[in-house]
Amino acid sequence: MLVDTLPELARALDVTVGRLLWLADTRAWNRHAPAGSPLHHVRHEWVVRPGRVPRLLEKPMDLLSRTQRVLLDGLLVRLPVHDAAHGFVAGRSVVTGAAAHTGRQVVLTADLTTFFASVSAPTVYGVFRSAGFAEPLAHVLTGLCTHRVPPHVLTAMPAGGAPEERAALREALAVAHLPQGAPTSPALANTALRHLDARLAGWAAAAGGRYTRYADDLTFSGDDRLAARPDAFLRGVERIVADQGHRLNPHKTRVRRRGTRQSVTGVVVNDLPSPGRREVDRLHAVLHNCVVHGPASQDRTGHPDFRAHLLGRIGWVEQVHPGRARRLHEEFARIRW
């Protein structure tokens, strides 16, 4: 999908020019419109996390969601991503990401804070310009895929987390950013983080290690060289992440040496990668909540195809624990899509 004019872009996205401009909201009318106004194209839902900063789900309404999915299928799935990215990439998964770290002396894991919200509109604009779009079209596409959270939503933030973390989240959400819940956000985030992935992969290679990323989960592994100075290595990771405009969650950095349970995104990698019991129990809880509350309530990272994502996770369990997988399939069959 490479077009030269606004009418061509509107036709490619199956909307009129007027509707496209209305959805893109490049003048940020939604930011100051009252609650319930037709200028709002996004539903907001705060997710309370005990002891932690709450998460805001920003779910596009039907027309915006449909338009974003056309853009995702027609363009974004073709954008280049780094080899280290394993989340939201066809042919890659938590399993492929974890398999790169099997049988290593040490496994280091870290977590990016406010993953989607940290990808700002100028960065997204740069992605579209690099994809070959002229400035006016890149500007409209950026508006279509980013969102500014209205003040009345920010003031309704539930309790939780340290004051500085809450302030940082409000600041990120108040400006145009990738919304957590839009189908376009994962693909754009992967492309936007290519430079970060390249720098972290190079940093790991310099220490004889490996690096993968699944969404906001960063994983490094290595043998004697990395195991000798993991703290110094992680300080370098933090510097690179900060230099790229992101932050690490200080509460989620882990160093796991051989002889302890080494897990990567829920997959145990001490020997052959396999799903740990906690991961299976967590997946069962997700499926049960899908049955009770609906699948949208559990799709907290905006998977382009959440149904296929869950089936993939069940299939992975099935390879190692067929008995447990049968229970998961039974629970999955109860979900109303």
C-alpha positions as CSV (number, residue, x, y, z in Angstrom):
1,M,0.0,0.0,0.0
2,L,2.0,3.0,-1.3
3,V,-0.2,5.8,-2.4
4,D,0.5,9.4,-3.4
5,T,-2.6,11.4,-2.6
6,L,-5.1,11.7,0.2
7,P,-8.0,10.4,-1.9
8,E,-6.0,7.4,-2.9
9,L,-5.2,6.7,0.8
10,A,-8.8,7.0,1.7
11,R,-9.8,4.5,-1.0
12,A,-7.1,2.1,0.0
13,L,-8.4,2.2,3.6
14,D,-12.1,1.9,2.4
15,V,-13.3,5.2,3.9
16,T,-14.1,8.6,2.5
17,V,-11.6,11.5,2.8
18,G,-13.8,13.2,5.3
19,R,-14.1,10.1,7.5
20,L,-10.3,9.5,7.3
21,L,-9.6,13.1,8.5
22,W,-12.2,12.7,11.2
23,L,-10.6,9.5,12.4
24,A,-7.0,10.8,12.2
25,D,-8.0,13.8,14.3
26,T,-4.7,15.6,13.5
27,R,-5.8,18.7,15.4
28,A,-6.5,16.8,18.6
29,W,-10.2,17.7,18.9
30,N,-10.8,14.6,21.0
31,R,-8.3,15.8,23.6
32,H,-10.6,18.5,24.8
33,A,-14.1,17.2,23.8
34,P,-16.4,16.3,26.7
35,A,-16.9,12.6,27.6
36,G,-19.4,11.0,25.3
37,S,-18.7,13.3,22.4
38,P,-18.8,11.8,18.9
39,L,-15.3,13.2,18.4
40,H,-14.0,10.4,20.6
41,H,-13.0,7.3,18.7
42,V,-11.4,5.4,21.6
43,R,-12.9,3.7,24.7
44,H,-10.7,3.9,27.8
45,E,-10.5,1.2,30.6
46,W,-8.2,1.4,33.6
47,V,-6.9,-2.0,34.8
48,V,-6.0,-2.0,38.5
49,R,-2.8,-3.9,39.4
50,P,-2.3,-4.2,43.2
51,G,0.9,-2.5,44.3
52,R,1.7,-1.3,40.8
53,V,0.8,1.6,38.5
54,P,-2.6,0.9,36.8
55,R,-2.6,0.1,33.0
56,L,-4.8,2.0,30.6
57,L,-6.4,0.1,27.7
58,E,-7.2,2.4,24.8
59,K,-9.6,0.4,22.6
60,P,-10.6,1.9,19.2
61,M,-14.3,2.0,18.4
62,D,-15.6,0.0,15.4
63,L,-14.9,2.3,12.5
64,L,-11.4,3.3,13.7
65,S,-10.6,-0.4,14.6
66,R,-11.8,-1.5,11.1
67,T,-9.7,1.1,9.4
68,Q,-6.6,0.3,11.4
69,R,-6.9,-3.4,10.6
70,V,-7.0,-2.6,6.9
71,L,-3.8,-0.5,7.3
72,L,-2.3,-3.4,9.4
73,D,-3.0,-6.0,6.7
74,G,-2.2,-3.8,3.8
75,L,1.0,-2.2,5.0
76,L,2.2,-2.7,8.5
77,V,2.7,-6.4,8.5
78,R,5.3,-5.8,5.7
79,L,7.4,-3.3,7.6
80,P,10.9,-4.5,8.5
81,V,11.6,-5.6,12.1
82,H,14.8,-6.7,13.8
83,D,15.6,-10.4,14.1
84,A,15.5,-10.1,17.9
85,A,11.8,-9.2,17.9
86,H,9.6,-12.2,18.5
87,G,6.3,-10.7,19.6
88,F,3.5,-9.9,17.0
89,V,5.7,-11.2,14.2
90,A,4.4,-14.0,11.8
91,G,6.4,-17.2,12.4
92,R,7.8,-16.0,15.8
93,S,6.4,-16.4,19.3
94,V,7.3,-16.7,23.0
95,V,8.7,-20.1,22.1
96,T,11.0,-19.0,19.4
97,G,12.2,-16.1,21.5
98,A,12.8,-18.4,24.5
99,A,14.6,-21.1,22.5
100,A,17.5,-18.7,21.7
101,H,18.4,-18.8,25.4
102,T,18.3,-22.6,26.1
103,G,21.1,-24.1,28.2
104,R,23.1,-20.9,29.0
105,Q,25.1,-20.1,32.1
106,V,23.0,-17.0,32.9
107,V,19.7,-15.5,31.7
108,L,19.0,-11.9,32.3
109,T,15.5,-10.4,31.9
110,A,14.3,-6.8,32.0
111,D,11.1,-5.0,31.2
112,L,10.3,-1.7,29.4
113,T,7.9,0.5,31.2
114,T,4.9,2.1,29.4
115,F,5.9,0.1,26.3
116,F,3.3,1.5,23.8
117,A,2.9,4.9,25.3
118,S,6.6,5.5,25.1
119,V,6.5,5.3,21.3
120,S,5.6,8.9,20.4
121,A,3.9,10.4,17.4
122,P,7.1,11.8,15.9
123,T,8.6,8.3,16.0
124,V,5.5,6.9,14.3
125,Y,5.7,9.7,11.7
126,G,9.3,8.7,11.0
127,V,8.2,5.1,10.4
128,F,5.7,6.2,7.8
129,R,8.1,8.6,6.1
130,S,10.7,5.8,6.0
131,A,8.0,3.5,4.4
132,G,7.8,6.0,1.5
133,F,4.8,8.2,2.3
134,A,4.8,11.9,1.6
135,E,4.7,14.3,4.5
136,P,0.9,15.0,4.4
137,L,0.0,11.3,4.2
138,A,2.5,10.3,6.9
139,H,0.9,13.0,9.1
140,V,-2.6,11.6,8.6
141,L,-1.5,8.0,9.1
142,T,0.3,9.0,12.3
143,G,-3.0,10.6,13.5
144,L,-4.8,7.4,12.6
145,C,-2.5,5.2,14.7
146,T,-1.7,7.4,17.7
147,H,-3.9,8.8,20.5
148,R,-3.9,11.5,23.2
149,V,-5.8,10.6,26.3
150,P,-8.3,13.2,27.4
151,P,-7.8,14.9,30.8
152,H,-11.0,13.5,32.3
153,V,-9.6,10.0,31.7
154,L,-6.2,10.8,33.2
155,T,-7.8,12.3,36.4
156,A,-9.7,9.1,36.9
157,M,-6.5,7.0,37.2
158,P,-7.0,4.5,40.0
159,A,-4.7,4.2,43.0
160,G,-1.4,2.3,42.7
161,G,2.3,2.7,42.1
162,A,4.8,5.3,43.2
163,P,4.0,9.0,42.6
164,E,6.9,9.4,40.1
165,E,5.7,6.4,38.1
166,R,2.2,7.7,38.0
167,A,3.4,11.1,36.9
168,A,5.5,9.6,34.1
169,L,2.5,7.5,32.9
170,R,0.2,10.6,32.8
171,E,2.8,12.6,30.9
172,A,3.2,9.8,28.3
173,L,-0.5,9.3,27.9
174,A,-1.3,13.0,27.5
175,V,0.7,13.4,24.3
176,A,0.1,11.5,21.1
177,H,1.4,7.9,21.4
178,L,0.7,4.3,20.4
179,P,-2.4,3.2,22.2
180,Q,-2.4,-0.1,24.0
181,G,-5.4,-1.8,22.4
182,A,-5.1,-0.6,18.8
183,P,-4.4,-3.4,16.3
184,T,-1.8,-1.3,14.6
185,S,0.3,-0.6,17.7
186,P,2.3,-3.9,18.0
187,A,3.6,-3.8,14.4
188,L,4.4,-0.1,14.6
189,A,6.2,-0.6,18.0
190,N,8.3,-3.4,16.5
191,T,9.4,-1.2,13.6
192,A,9.9,1.8,15.8
193,L,12.2,-0.2,18.1
194,R,14.5,-1.6,15.4
195,H,17.3,0.8,16.4
196,L,17.0,-0.1,20.1
197,D,16.9,-3.8,19.1
198,A,20.0,-3.4,17.0
199,R,21.9,-1.6,19.7
200,L,21.0,-4.2,22.4
201,A,21.8,-7.1,20.1
202,G,25.2,-5.5,19.5
203,W,25.8,-4.9,23.2
204,A,24.9,-8.6,23.9
205,A,27.1,-9.9,21.1
206,A,30.1,-7.9,22.5
207,A,29.7,-9.8,25.7
208,G,29.4,-13.2,23.9
209,G,25.6,-13.2,24.6
210,R,22.3,-13.3,22.8
211,Y,19.3,-10.9,22.9
212,T,15.6,-11.2,22.1
213,R,12.5,-9.1,22.8
214,Y,8.9,-10.1,23.1
215,A,6.9,-6.9,23.2
216,D,8.3,-5.1,26.3
217,D,10.2,-8.2,27.7
218,L,13.9,-8.0,27.1
219,T,16.0,-11.2,27.5
220,F,19.8,-11.7,27.4
221,S,21.7,-14.8,27.9
222,G,25.3,-15.9,27.8
223,D,28.0,-18.1,29.3
224,D,31.2,-17.3,31.3
225,R,31.9,-13.7,30.1
226,L,28.3,-12.5,30.7
227,A,27.9,-14.5,33.9
228,A,31.0,-12.9,35.4
229,R,29.6,-9.3,35.3
230,P,25.8,-9.3,34.9
231,D,25.3,-6.1,36.9
232,A,27.7,-4.1,34.7
233,F,26.1,-5.6,31.6
234,L,22.7,-4.5,32.8
235,R,23.9,-1.0,33.5
236,G,24.9,-0.8,29.9
237,V,21.4,-2.0,28.9
238,E,19.8,0.7,31.0
239,R,22.0,3.4,29.4
240,I,21.1,2.2,25.9
241,V,17.4,2.0,26.7
242,A,17.4,5.5,28.2
243,D,19.3,6.9,25.2
244,Q,16.5,5.5,22.9
245,G,13.8,7.3,24.9
246,H,12.6,4.4,27.0
247,R,12.9,3.3,30.7
248,L,13.4,-0.1,32.4
249,N,11.1,-1.2,35.2
250,P,13.5,-1.4,38.1
251,H,11.3,-4.0,39.8
252,K,11.4,-6.5,37.0
253,T,15.1,-7.0,36.2
254,R,16.2,-10.6,37.0
255,V,19.5,-12.5,36.9
256,R,19.0,-16.3,36.8
257,R,22.0,-18.5,36.8
258,R,22.3,-22.2,35.8
259,G,21.1,-24.3,38.7
260,T,18.1,-22.1,39.3
261,R,14.8,-22.1,37.3
262,Q,15.6,-20.0,34.2
263,S,12.4,-18.8,32.4
264,V,11.8,-16.5,29.5
265,T,8.3,-15.2,29.0
266,G,7.0,-18.2,31.0
267,V,9.0,-20.8,29.1
268,V,11.6,-22.7,31.1
269,V,14.9,-22.8,29.2
270,N,17.4,-24.6,31.5
271,D,17.6,-27.6,29.1
272,L,15.0,-27.9,26.3
273,P,12.4,-25.1,26.3
274,S,9.2,-26.2,28.0
275,P,6.2,-24.4,29.5
276,G,6.5,-24.2,33.3
277,R,3.6,-25.1,35.5
278,R,3.1,-21.5,36.5
279,E,2.8,-20.6,32.8
280,V,0.2,-23.3,32.2
281,D,-1.8,-22.2,35.3
282,R,-1.6,-18.6,34.1
283,L,-2.8,-19.6,30.6
284,H,-5.7,-21.6,32.2
285,A,-6.6,-18.5,34.2
286,V,-6.6,-16.3,31.1
287,L,-8.9,-18.8,29.3
288,H,-11.3,-18.9,32.2
289,N,-11.4,-15.1,32.4
290,C,-12.2,-15.1,28.6
291,V,-15.1,-17.4,29.3
292,V,-16.4,-15.2,32.2
293,H,-15.6,-11.7,31.1
294,G,-15.1,-12.1,27.3
295,P,-11.8,-12.4,25.3
296,A,-11.4,-8.6,24.9
297,S,-10.9,-8.3,28.7
298,Q,-7.7,-10.5,28.5
299,D,-6.2,-9.1,25.3
300,R,-4.1,-6.6,27.2
301,T,-1.3,-6.2,24.7
302,G,-3.4,-5.7,21.6
303,H,-2.7,-9.0,19.7
304,P,-3.8,-8.7,16.0
305,D,-5.4,-12.1,16.3
306,F,-5.9,-13.0,20.0
307,R,-7.8,-16.2,19.2
308,A,-4.9,-17.5,17.2
309,H,-2.5,-16.3,19.9
310,L,-4.3,-18.4,22.5
311,L,-4.4,-21.4,20.3
312,G,-0.7,-21.1,19.7
313,R,0.0,-21.1,23.4
314,I,-2.2,-24.1,23.9
315,G,-0.4,-25.9,21.1
316,W,2.9,-25.3,22.7
317,V,1.7,-26.8,26.0
318,E,0.3,-29.8,24.0
319,Q,3.8,-30.7,22.7
320,V,5.1,-31.3,26.2
321,H,2.0,-31.9,28.4
322,P,-0.9,-33.4,26.3
323,G,-3.0,-34.0,29.4
324,R,-2.8,-30.4,30.6
325,A,-3.5,-29.3,27.0
326,R,-6.8,-31.2,26.9
327,R,-8.0,-29.1,29.9
328,L,-6.9,-26.0,28.1
329,H,-8.7,-26.9,24.9
330,E,-11.9,-27.6,26.8
331,E,-11.7,-24.2,28.4
332,F,-11.0,-22.6,25.1
333,A,-14.0,-24.2,23.5
334,R,-16.3,-22.4,26.1
335,I,-15.1,-18.9,24.9
336,R,-17.7,-16.9,23.0
337,W,-15.9,-15.0,20.3
